[in-house]
């Protein structure tokens, strides 16, 4: 069962579970968009196809807050907020190493569609994020980082930190230290946007996970 944080005639805000696709791909694994459409169809006894607009994405292994549009008008207005950076995304991550207390990371990222890997490349798309350190654990050499995403590039957070030798804990794709079975420590903790109809600013925040390695920082949030 998907955790629904908010719903009205225009919006559906949910907590995306970890290790589930946002939308279908070549694997044909069940995806969040399909699950939510099926749920809406059942709950409201809707005939035919249910409309649900995808406004933004999260990587498959990443959990956290997502908003979907229940009408095409809402989808258009929310997509415009994404384009103009009015939809604000906050993430928390656990990375290896000790970083500066706060900083802005600015790169150009290029995606290889054949390998689904992203690299820093001057011919890529601009990627910007701001971060601040919540705490650093010297024994484990791990930092809890709060991230304000300025651009929404594919694998952006993962690549920007790993390219600076601060890979995310458990990142099976960009962290050579990651052990098989470890879960990536990246979570979409907060989402803010303006309601597409009422224009009211809305913010949705989730508590951080308690599983390993998040439990190491349980006194910091």
C-alpha positions in Angstrom: 0.0 0.0 0.0 1.4 3.4 -1.0 1.5 6.1 1.7 -0.7 9.0 0.5 0.4 12.3 2.0 -2.2 14.5 0.3 -4.9 14.3 -2.3 -7.5 16.6 -3.9 -9.1 16.9 -7.3 -5.9 18.2 -8.8 -3.0 16.6 -6.9 -1.8 13.4 -5.5 1.3 13.5 -3.2 2.7 10.2 -2.1 5.8 8.6 -0.5 7.6 6.6 -3.2 8.8 3.3 -1.8 12.5 2.3 -2.4 13.4 0.0 -5.2 10.3 0.6 -7.3 10.2 2.2 -10.7 8.4 5.6 -11.1 7.2 4.5 -14.6 7.5 1.4 -16.6 10.7 0.5 -18.5 12.2 -2.4 -20.4 12.2 -4.6 -17.2 8.3 -4.5 -17.2 8.4 -4.5 -13.4 5.4 -3.0 -11.7 5.8 0.8 -11.4 4.5 3.5 -9.1 2.5 5.3 -11.8 0.6 2.1 -12.7 0.0 1.2 -9.0 -1.4 4.7 -8.3 -3.6 4.7 -11.4 -5.0 1.3 -10.4 -5.7 2.6 -6.9 -7.5 5.7 -8.2 -9.6 3.5 -10.6 -10.6 1.2 -7.7 -11.2 3.8 -5.0 -13.3 6.1 -7.3 -14.9 3.3 -9.4 -13.7 5.0 -12.5 -14.5 3.5 -15.9 -11.8 3.4 -18.6 -8.3 4.8 -18.3 -7.3 7.0 -15.3 -5.3 10.2 -16.0 -2.2 10.7 -13.7 0.5 13.1 -14.9 4.2 12.5 -14.1 5.7 15.8 -13.1 9.2 14.7 -11.8 11.1 11.5 -11.2 13.1 9.7 -8.5 15.7 7.0 -9.3 14.5 3.4 -8.7 16.4 2.8 -5.5 15.5 6.2 -4.0 12.4 6.8 -1.8 10.7 9.9 -0.7 8.1 12.6 -1.6 6.6 12.8 -5.0 3.7 14.8 -6.5 1.5 13.6 -9.4 -1.1 15.6 -11.3 -4.7 14.4 -11.6 -5.6 16.7 -14.4 -3.7 17.9 -17.6 -4.1 21.5 -16.4 -2.4 20.7 -13.1 0.3 18.7 -14.9 1.1 21.6 -17.2 1.3 24.1 -14.3 3.4 21.9 -12.1 5.7 21.1 -15.0 6.2 24.8 -15.5 7.2 25.1 -11.8 9.8 22.4 -12.4 11.1 24.3 -15.4 11.3 27.6 -13.6 12.7 26.0 -10.4 9.7 27.0 -8.3 9.2 23.3 -7.3 11.7 23.0 -4.5 13.3 19.6 -3.8 15.2 18.8 -0.6 17.1 15.5 -0.2 19.1 13.9 2.6 22.1 11.7 1.8 24.8 9.8 3.6 28.2 10.2 1.8 31.7 8.9 2.5 34.3 11.4 3.8 34.3 14.8 5.4 33.2 17.7 3.3 33.2 21.5 3.7 30.4 22.5 6.1 28.4 24.0 3.2 29.0 24.5 -0.5 27.4 24.7 -4.0 28.3 22.0 -6.5 28.2 23.1 -10.1 28.9 20.7 -13.0 27.9 19.7 -16.5 26.5 16.1 -16.7 26.2 13.9 -19.7 24.2 10.7 -19.8 25.2 7.6 -21.8 21.8 6.1 -22.7 23.4 2.8 -23.6 24.9 2.2 -20.2 22.5 4.5 -18.2 25.6 6.0 -16.6 26.1 9.8 -16.1 29.5 11.5 -16.2 30.8 15.0 -15.7 31.4 16.4 -19.2 31.6 20.0 -20.4 29.3 19.0 -23.3 26.5 17.9 -20.8 23.6 19.8 -19.1 24.2 22.2 -16.3 23.7 20.7 -12.8 23.6 22.7 -9.6 23.0 21.8 -6.0 23.6 23.4 -2.6 24.4 21.3 0.4 25.1 21.6 4.1 26.6 19.0 6.5 24.3 17.9 9.4 26.9 15.7 11.1 30.1 13.8 10.4 31.0 10.5 12.1 34.8 10.1 12.0 34.7 6.4 13.1 32.6 5.4 10.1 33.9 8.3 7.9 30.3 9.1 6.9 28.6 12.5 6.6 24.9 13.2 6.8 24.2 15.9 4.1 21.1 18.0 3.5 20.8 18.9 -0.2 18.8 21.6 -2.0 18.5 20.6 -5.6 18.6 23.5 -8.1 18.4 21.4 -11.3 16.9 17.9 -11.7 19.4 16.0 -13.8 19.4 12.2 -14.0 21.6 10.7 -11.2 22.7 14.3 -10.4 23.3 14.0 -6.6 25.0 10.6 -7.0 27.4 11.8 -9.7 28.2 15.2 -8.3 29.3 13.7 -5.0 31.0 10.6 -6.4 33.0 12.7 -8.8 34.5 14.5 -5.8 35.4 11.3 -4.1 32.5 11.5 -1.7 30.2 8.7 -3.1 26.9 7.9 -1.5 26.7 5.0 0.9 25.3 1.9 -0.8 25.2 3.4 -4.3 25.7 0.3 -6.4 26.3 2.3 -9.6 28.7 5.1 -8.6 30.3 3.9 -5.4 33.0 1.2 -5.8 33.0 0.7 -2.0 29.3 -0.3 -2.0 28.7 -3.8 -0.9 26.2 -6.1 -2.6 22.8 -5.8 -0.9 23.5 -2.3 0.6 20.7 0.2 0.0 21.6 3.6 -1.3 21.4 6.3 1.4 19.5 9.0 -0.6 16.0 10.2 0.4 13.7 12.8 -1.1 12.8 14.3 2.3 10.8 17.4 1.3 8.9 18.9 -1.6 7.5 22.4 -1.9 5.4 23.9 -4.7 2.5 26.2 -5.5 -0.9 24.5 -5.8 -1.7 24.7 -9.6 -5.2 26.1 -9.0 -5.3 27.9 -5.6 -1.6 29.1 -5.9 -1.2 28.3 -2.2 2.4 27.2 -1.3 2.4 23.6 -0.1 5.3 21.8 1.6 5.4 18.1 2.4 8.1 16.6 4.6 8.9 13.0 5.5 11.0 11.7 8.4 14.2 10.1 7.4 14.5 6.3 7.2 15.6 4.4 10.3 17.2 1.5 8.5 21.0 1.1 8.2 23.0 3.5 7.9 20.4 6.2 8.7 20.1 4.9 12.3 23.7 6.1 12.9 22.4 9.7 12.7 19.1 9.2 14.6 20.0 12.0 17.1 20.7 14.5 14.3 17.3 15.0 12.8 
